[in-house]
Every structure is written in structure tokens, then in C-alpha cells.
Amino acid sequence: MGGSTVWPRRRPDVEGRLVGTWVVETATDLTSARRELAAHAAELPSAGEGWQGSISLPDTLALLLSELVTNALRHARPPAQVSVVADESSCLLDVADPDVDSPPTPEHDRSPGLGGHGLPLVAMLASHRGWYVEDGRKHVWACLRTTGPPAQRGVEHRAPGPLARPSSRGPASRQG
């Protein structure tokens, strides 16, 4: 997976209603947070509209939560503090940890069996991502666009499905 070696240091530009917050210290806490986030996300715009073809918005948010929190727990000290905010067109997942000196750095050229591919996966699925430091905590965030054309949602690769639409110029073509 390509991309820069360090995530951009910037703040997110999403303001909206608070969907939920979690404090995660253990794998059990993470499992509970994923389940609760998926339930909350089912009520967000586009959650049931074939958001990315075969992957639902709640499942995508739960995946991003899992990847970002796992990194925080592995590379910093628990707890990880999670907040999710949504507006009419996007959903922001913010994971804060106490390790303010280490920016999120994706692993490249590593064997898939060794792990370390969570940040590139998050970068592929998110429309925007970044990190910043505030009040002694590093915040690593990812934003998903929940409305608009698929290209604006951050989806680089998707299986043919409900989002593949016939062209008005001729037979339908599928992109994979």
C-alpha cells in the first residue's frame, strides 16, 4: 500500500452531534465499543443505503475504531479515549492516547502476516485523516463522508454492487 510514511498533522473540520464516547483499556472494552458504535451508526445518514457496496457504514466505522484503538493500545499506554461525531454528510472518529511524541506512522513493505497494516487500511477507507496534540493527548482521527458520490467518500476500491450505475452513453460497465 502506498502513501506517505507519516499522517498529516492537522485538525479535523467536522462539527456535529456527538454519536458516542468510549474509554478503552482492554480487548473486552474494544469489543463493547465496536458493538455500541455499530448500533449507533445504524441510525446515521446512508447507513442502510449500500454505502460502499458490500461493506455497511456501521461495519466500516467499527473496523476503523478497531484499527485506531488497537494502535493506541499497542503503541501508547491505555486508556484510549474515543469519540465519534456526525453531521449530515460525514462521520468523524477520534482516538486519543497519551503518547504525544509519536505520530501515527504506517508500516510499508511488511509481510501481511506480521500485521501493521491498520493505518494504511484506515487511510484507504477514510475521506480525510490526520492527527494533532491537545491537552497532553495525541488525537488520531479519520473522517468518513456518508453522502455524495463514492469518490468523495474516500473509497478507492470497492466491489461491484449497488453503487455501480449504468452509463447513459451505453451498456453498464463495472469497475472493480
N, C-alpha and C positions, 0 to 999 in steps of 0.2 A: 504494500500500500504506500502510495506516495504522500507528499505533503511536507510541510515544514517540520523541523525537529522540535520546535517549541510552539505551544499555543500562543495566540496573540494576547498581550496583556491589555485588556480593555474591559470596561463595564458593559453589562447588557443594557439594551434600550427598551426593555419591555416593562410596562407597568400595567397592573390589572388586579384582579381579585385573587386573594390567597386561596389556593386549592388545598394545601396542607403543609404541615411541617412534621419532621421526624428527627429524633436523636437516635443514631445508630451506633452501637458499641460492639455488637456481635452478629454472627451469621443469622441467628434467630431473629434479631431485630430487623435485619435486612429483609428477610423473608416476609415479616409482618408489614414492613413499609412498602414493599413491592405489591403485596396483596391489596393494601389500603389505597395506594396510588392508582392501581388499575381500576378499582371500584370508583374512585373519584373521577378518573379520566374518562370513564364511560359516559359521563354526563357533559363532557366538553364538546364544543363545535367540531364537526367532522369525525367524531369518534366512531360512528357506525356507518360511514359512507365510503367504505373501501379506501381508506385514507392512503395506503401505499400498495394497493392491490392485495397481496396475501398477508400483510402484517397490519394489525389494527393499531390505532393511535394509543390505546391503553397498553398494549403489549410493547410498543416501541418505547413509551415512557418508562415502563418497568425495566426494560433492557438497559436504557440509558442510566437509570437510577442505579441499577446493579453494577454497571461498569464503573461509574464515577465513585460510588461509595466503596466498592472493593478497592479501588486505587487509594482512596483516602485512608482506609483501614490498614492497607498493606504498607504504605509509604509514610504515614504520619501516625500520630497517637490518636486512639479513639478518645472521645466520640467524634463522629462525623455529624454535622448538623445539615439537614436537608430542608429546602423549601421549594415549593412549586407554585408559580404564579401564572395565571392565564388571562388573556384578553380575548377579543373577538377573533383574532387571526393568528395567535401564537401561544405557545406554552413554554415557560422558562423553568428549567431545573437547575437549582443552585446547590452545590455541595461544599460545605466549609469544613476545613480542618486546621489544626494549629501549626502546620509546617509552612510558615510564610517564606522560608528561604529556598524552597524547591518548586520551580514552576512545573506544570504538567508537561512531561516530555515523552511523546510517543516512541515506542520501540519500532525500529525498522530493521529489515533483514534478519529477523529472528525466526527460528523454526516455529511453526504453528503449535507444535507440541509443548513448547516451553512457555506459552502464554504471552502476555504483554501486548496484546492486540486490541485492548479495550478502547484506548484513546483514538486510534485510527477508525475504529468502528463508530464511535460517537461522532467523530468529525465527518464521516461519510453520511450519517443519518441526519445530523443537525443542519439547520439552515445557517446558524451562526454559533460560534463558541468562543470562549476566552476564559480569562482568569484575572483576578485582582486581589489586593490585600486590603482588609478593613478591620479595624478593632482587634488586631492581633491574630486574625484568621485569614487563611488563603481561601478564596472562593473560586471554585472551578465550575463553569456553567455551560449549558448547552440550550439552545433555543430551537424549538420545532415550530415551523409555520403550519397552522392547522387548516388554512384556507388558501385559495389561489391555485394557479397552475402547479403541477407536480414539480417542475424545475425550480420553483421558488420555495418549495418545502424542504429543500436540502437532499432530495432523493436522487442519488446518482445512478443507482442500479435498482431495477425493480422487475419483477416477473410480469409477463403479460397478464392482464386482468381487467377489472372494471375501469381502470384509468386509461386503457388503450382505446382510443376513439377512432372511428373511421374517418378518413380524409374526405373532404368534399370534392377532391380532384380525382378520385378514382377508388379502386379497391382498398380496403383497410390494410394497413401494414402494421406488423407488430414489431415492437422494439424490445429487446431483452437485456 
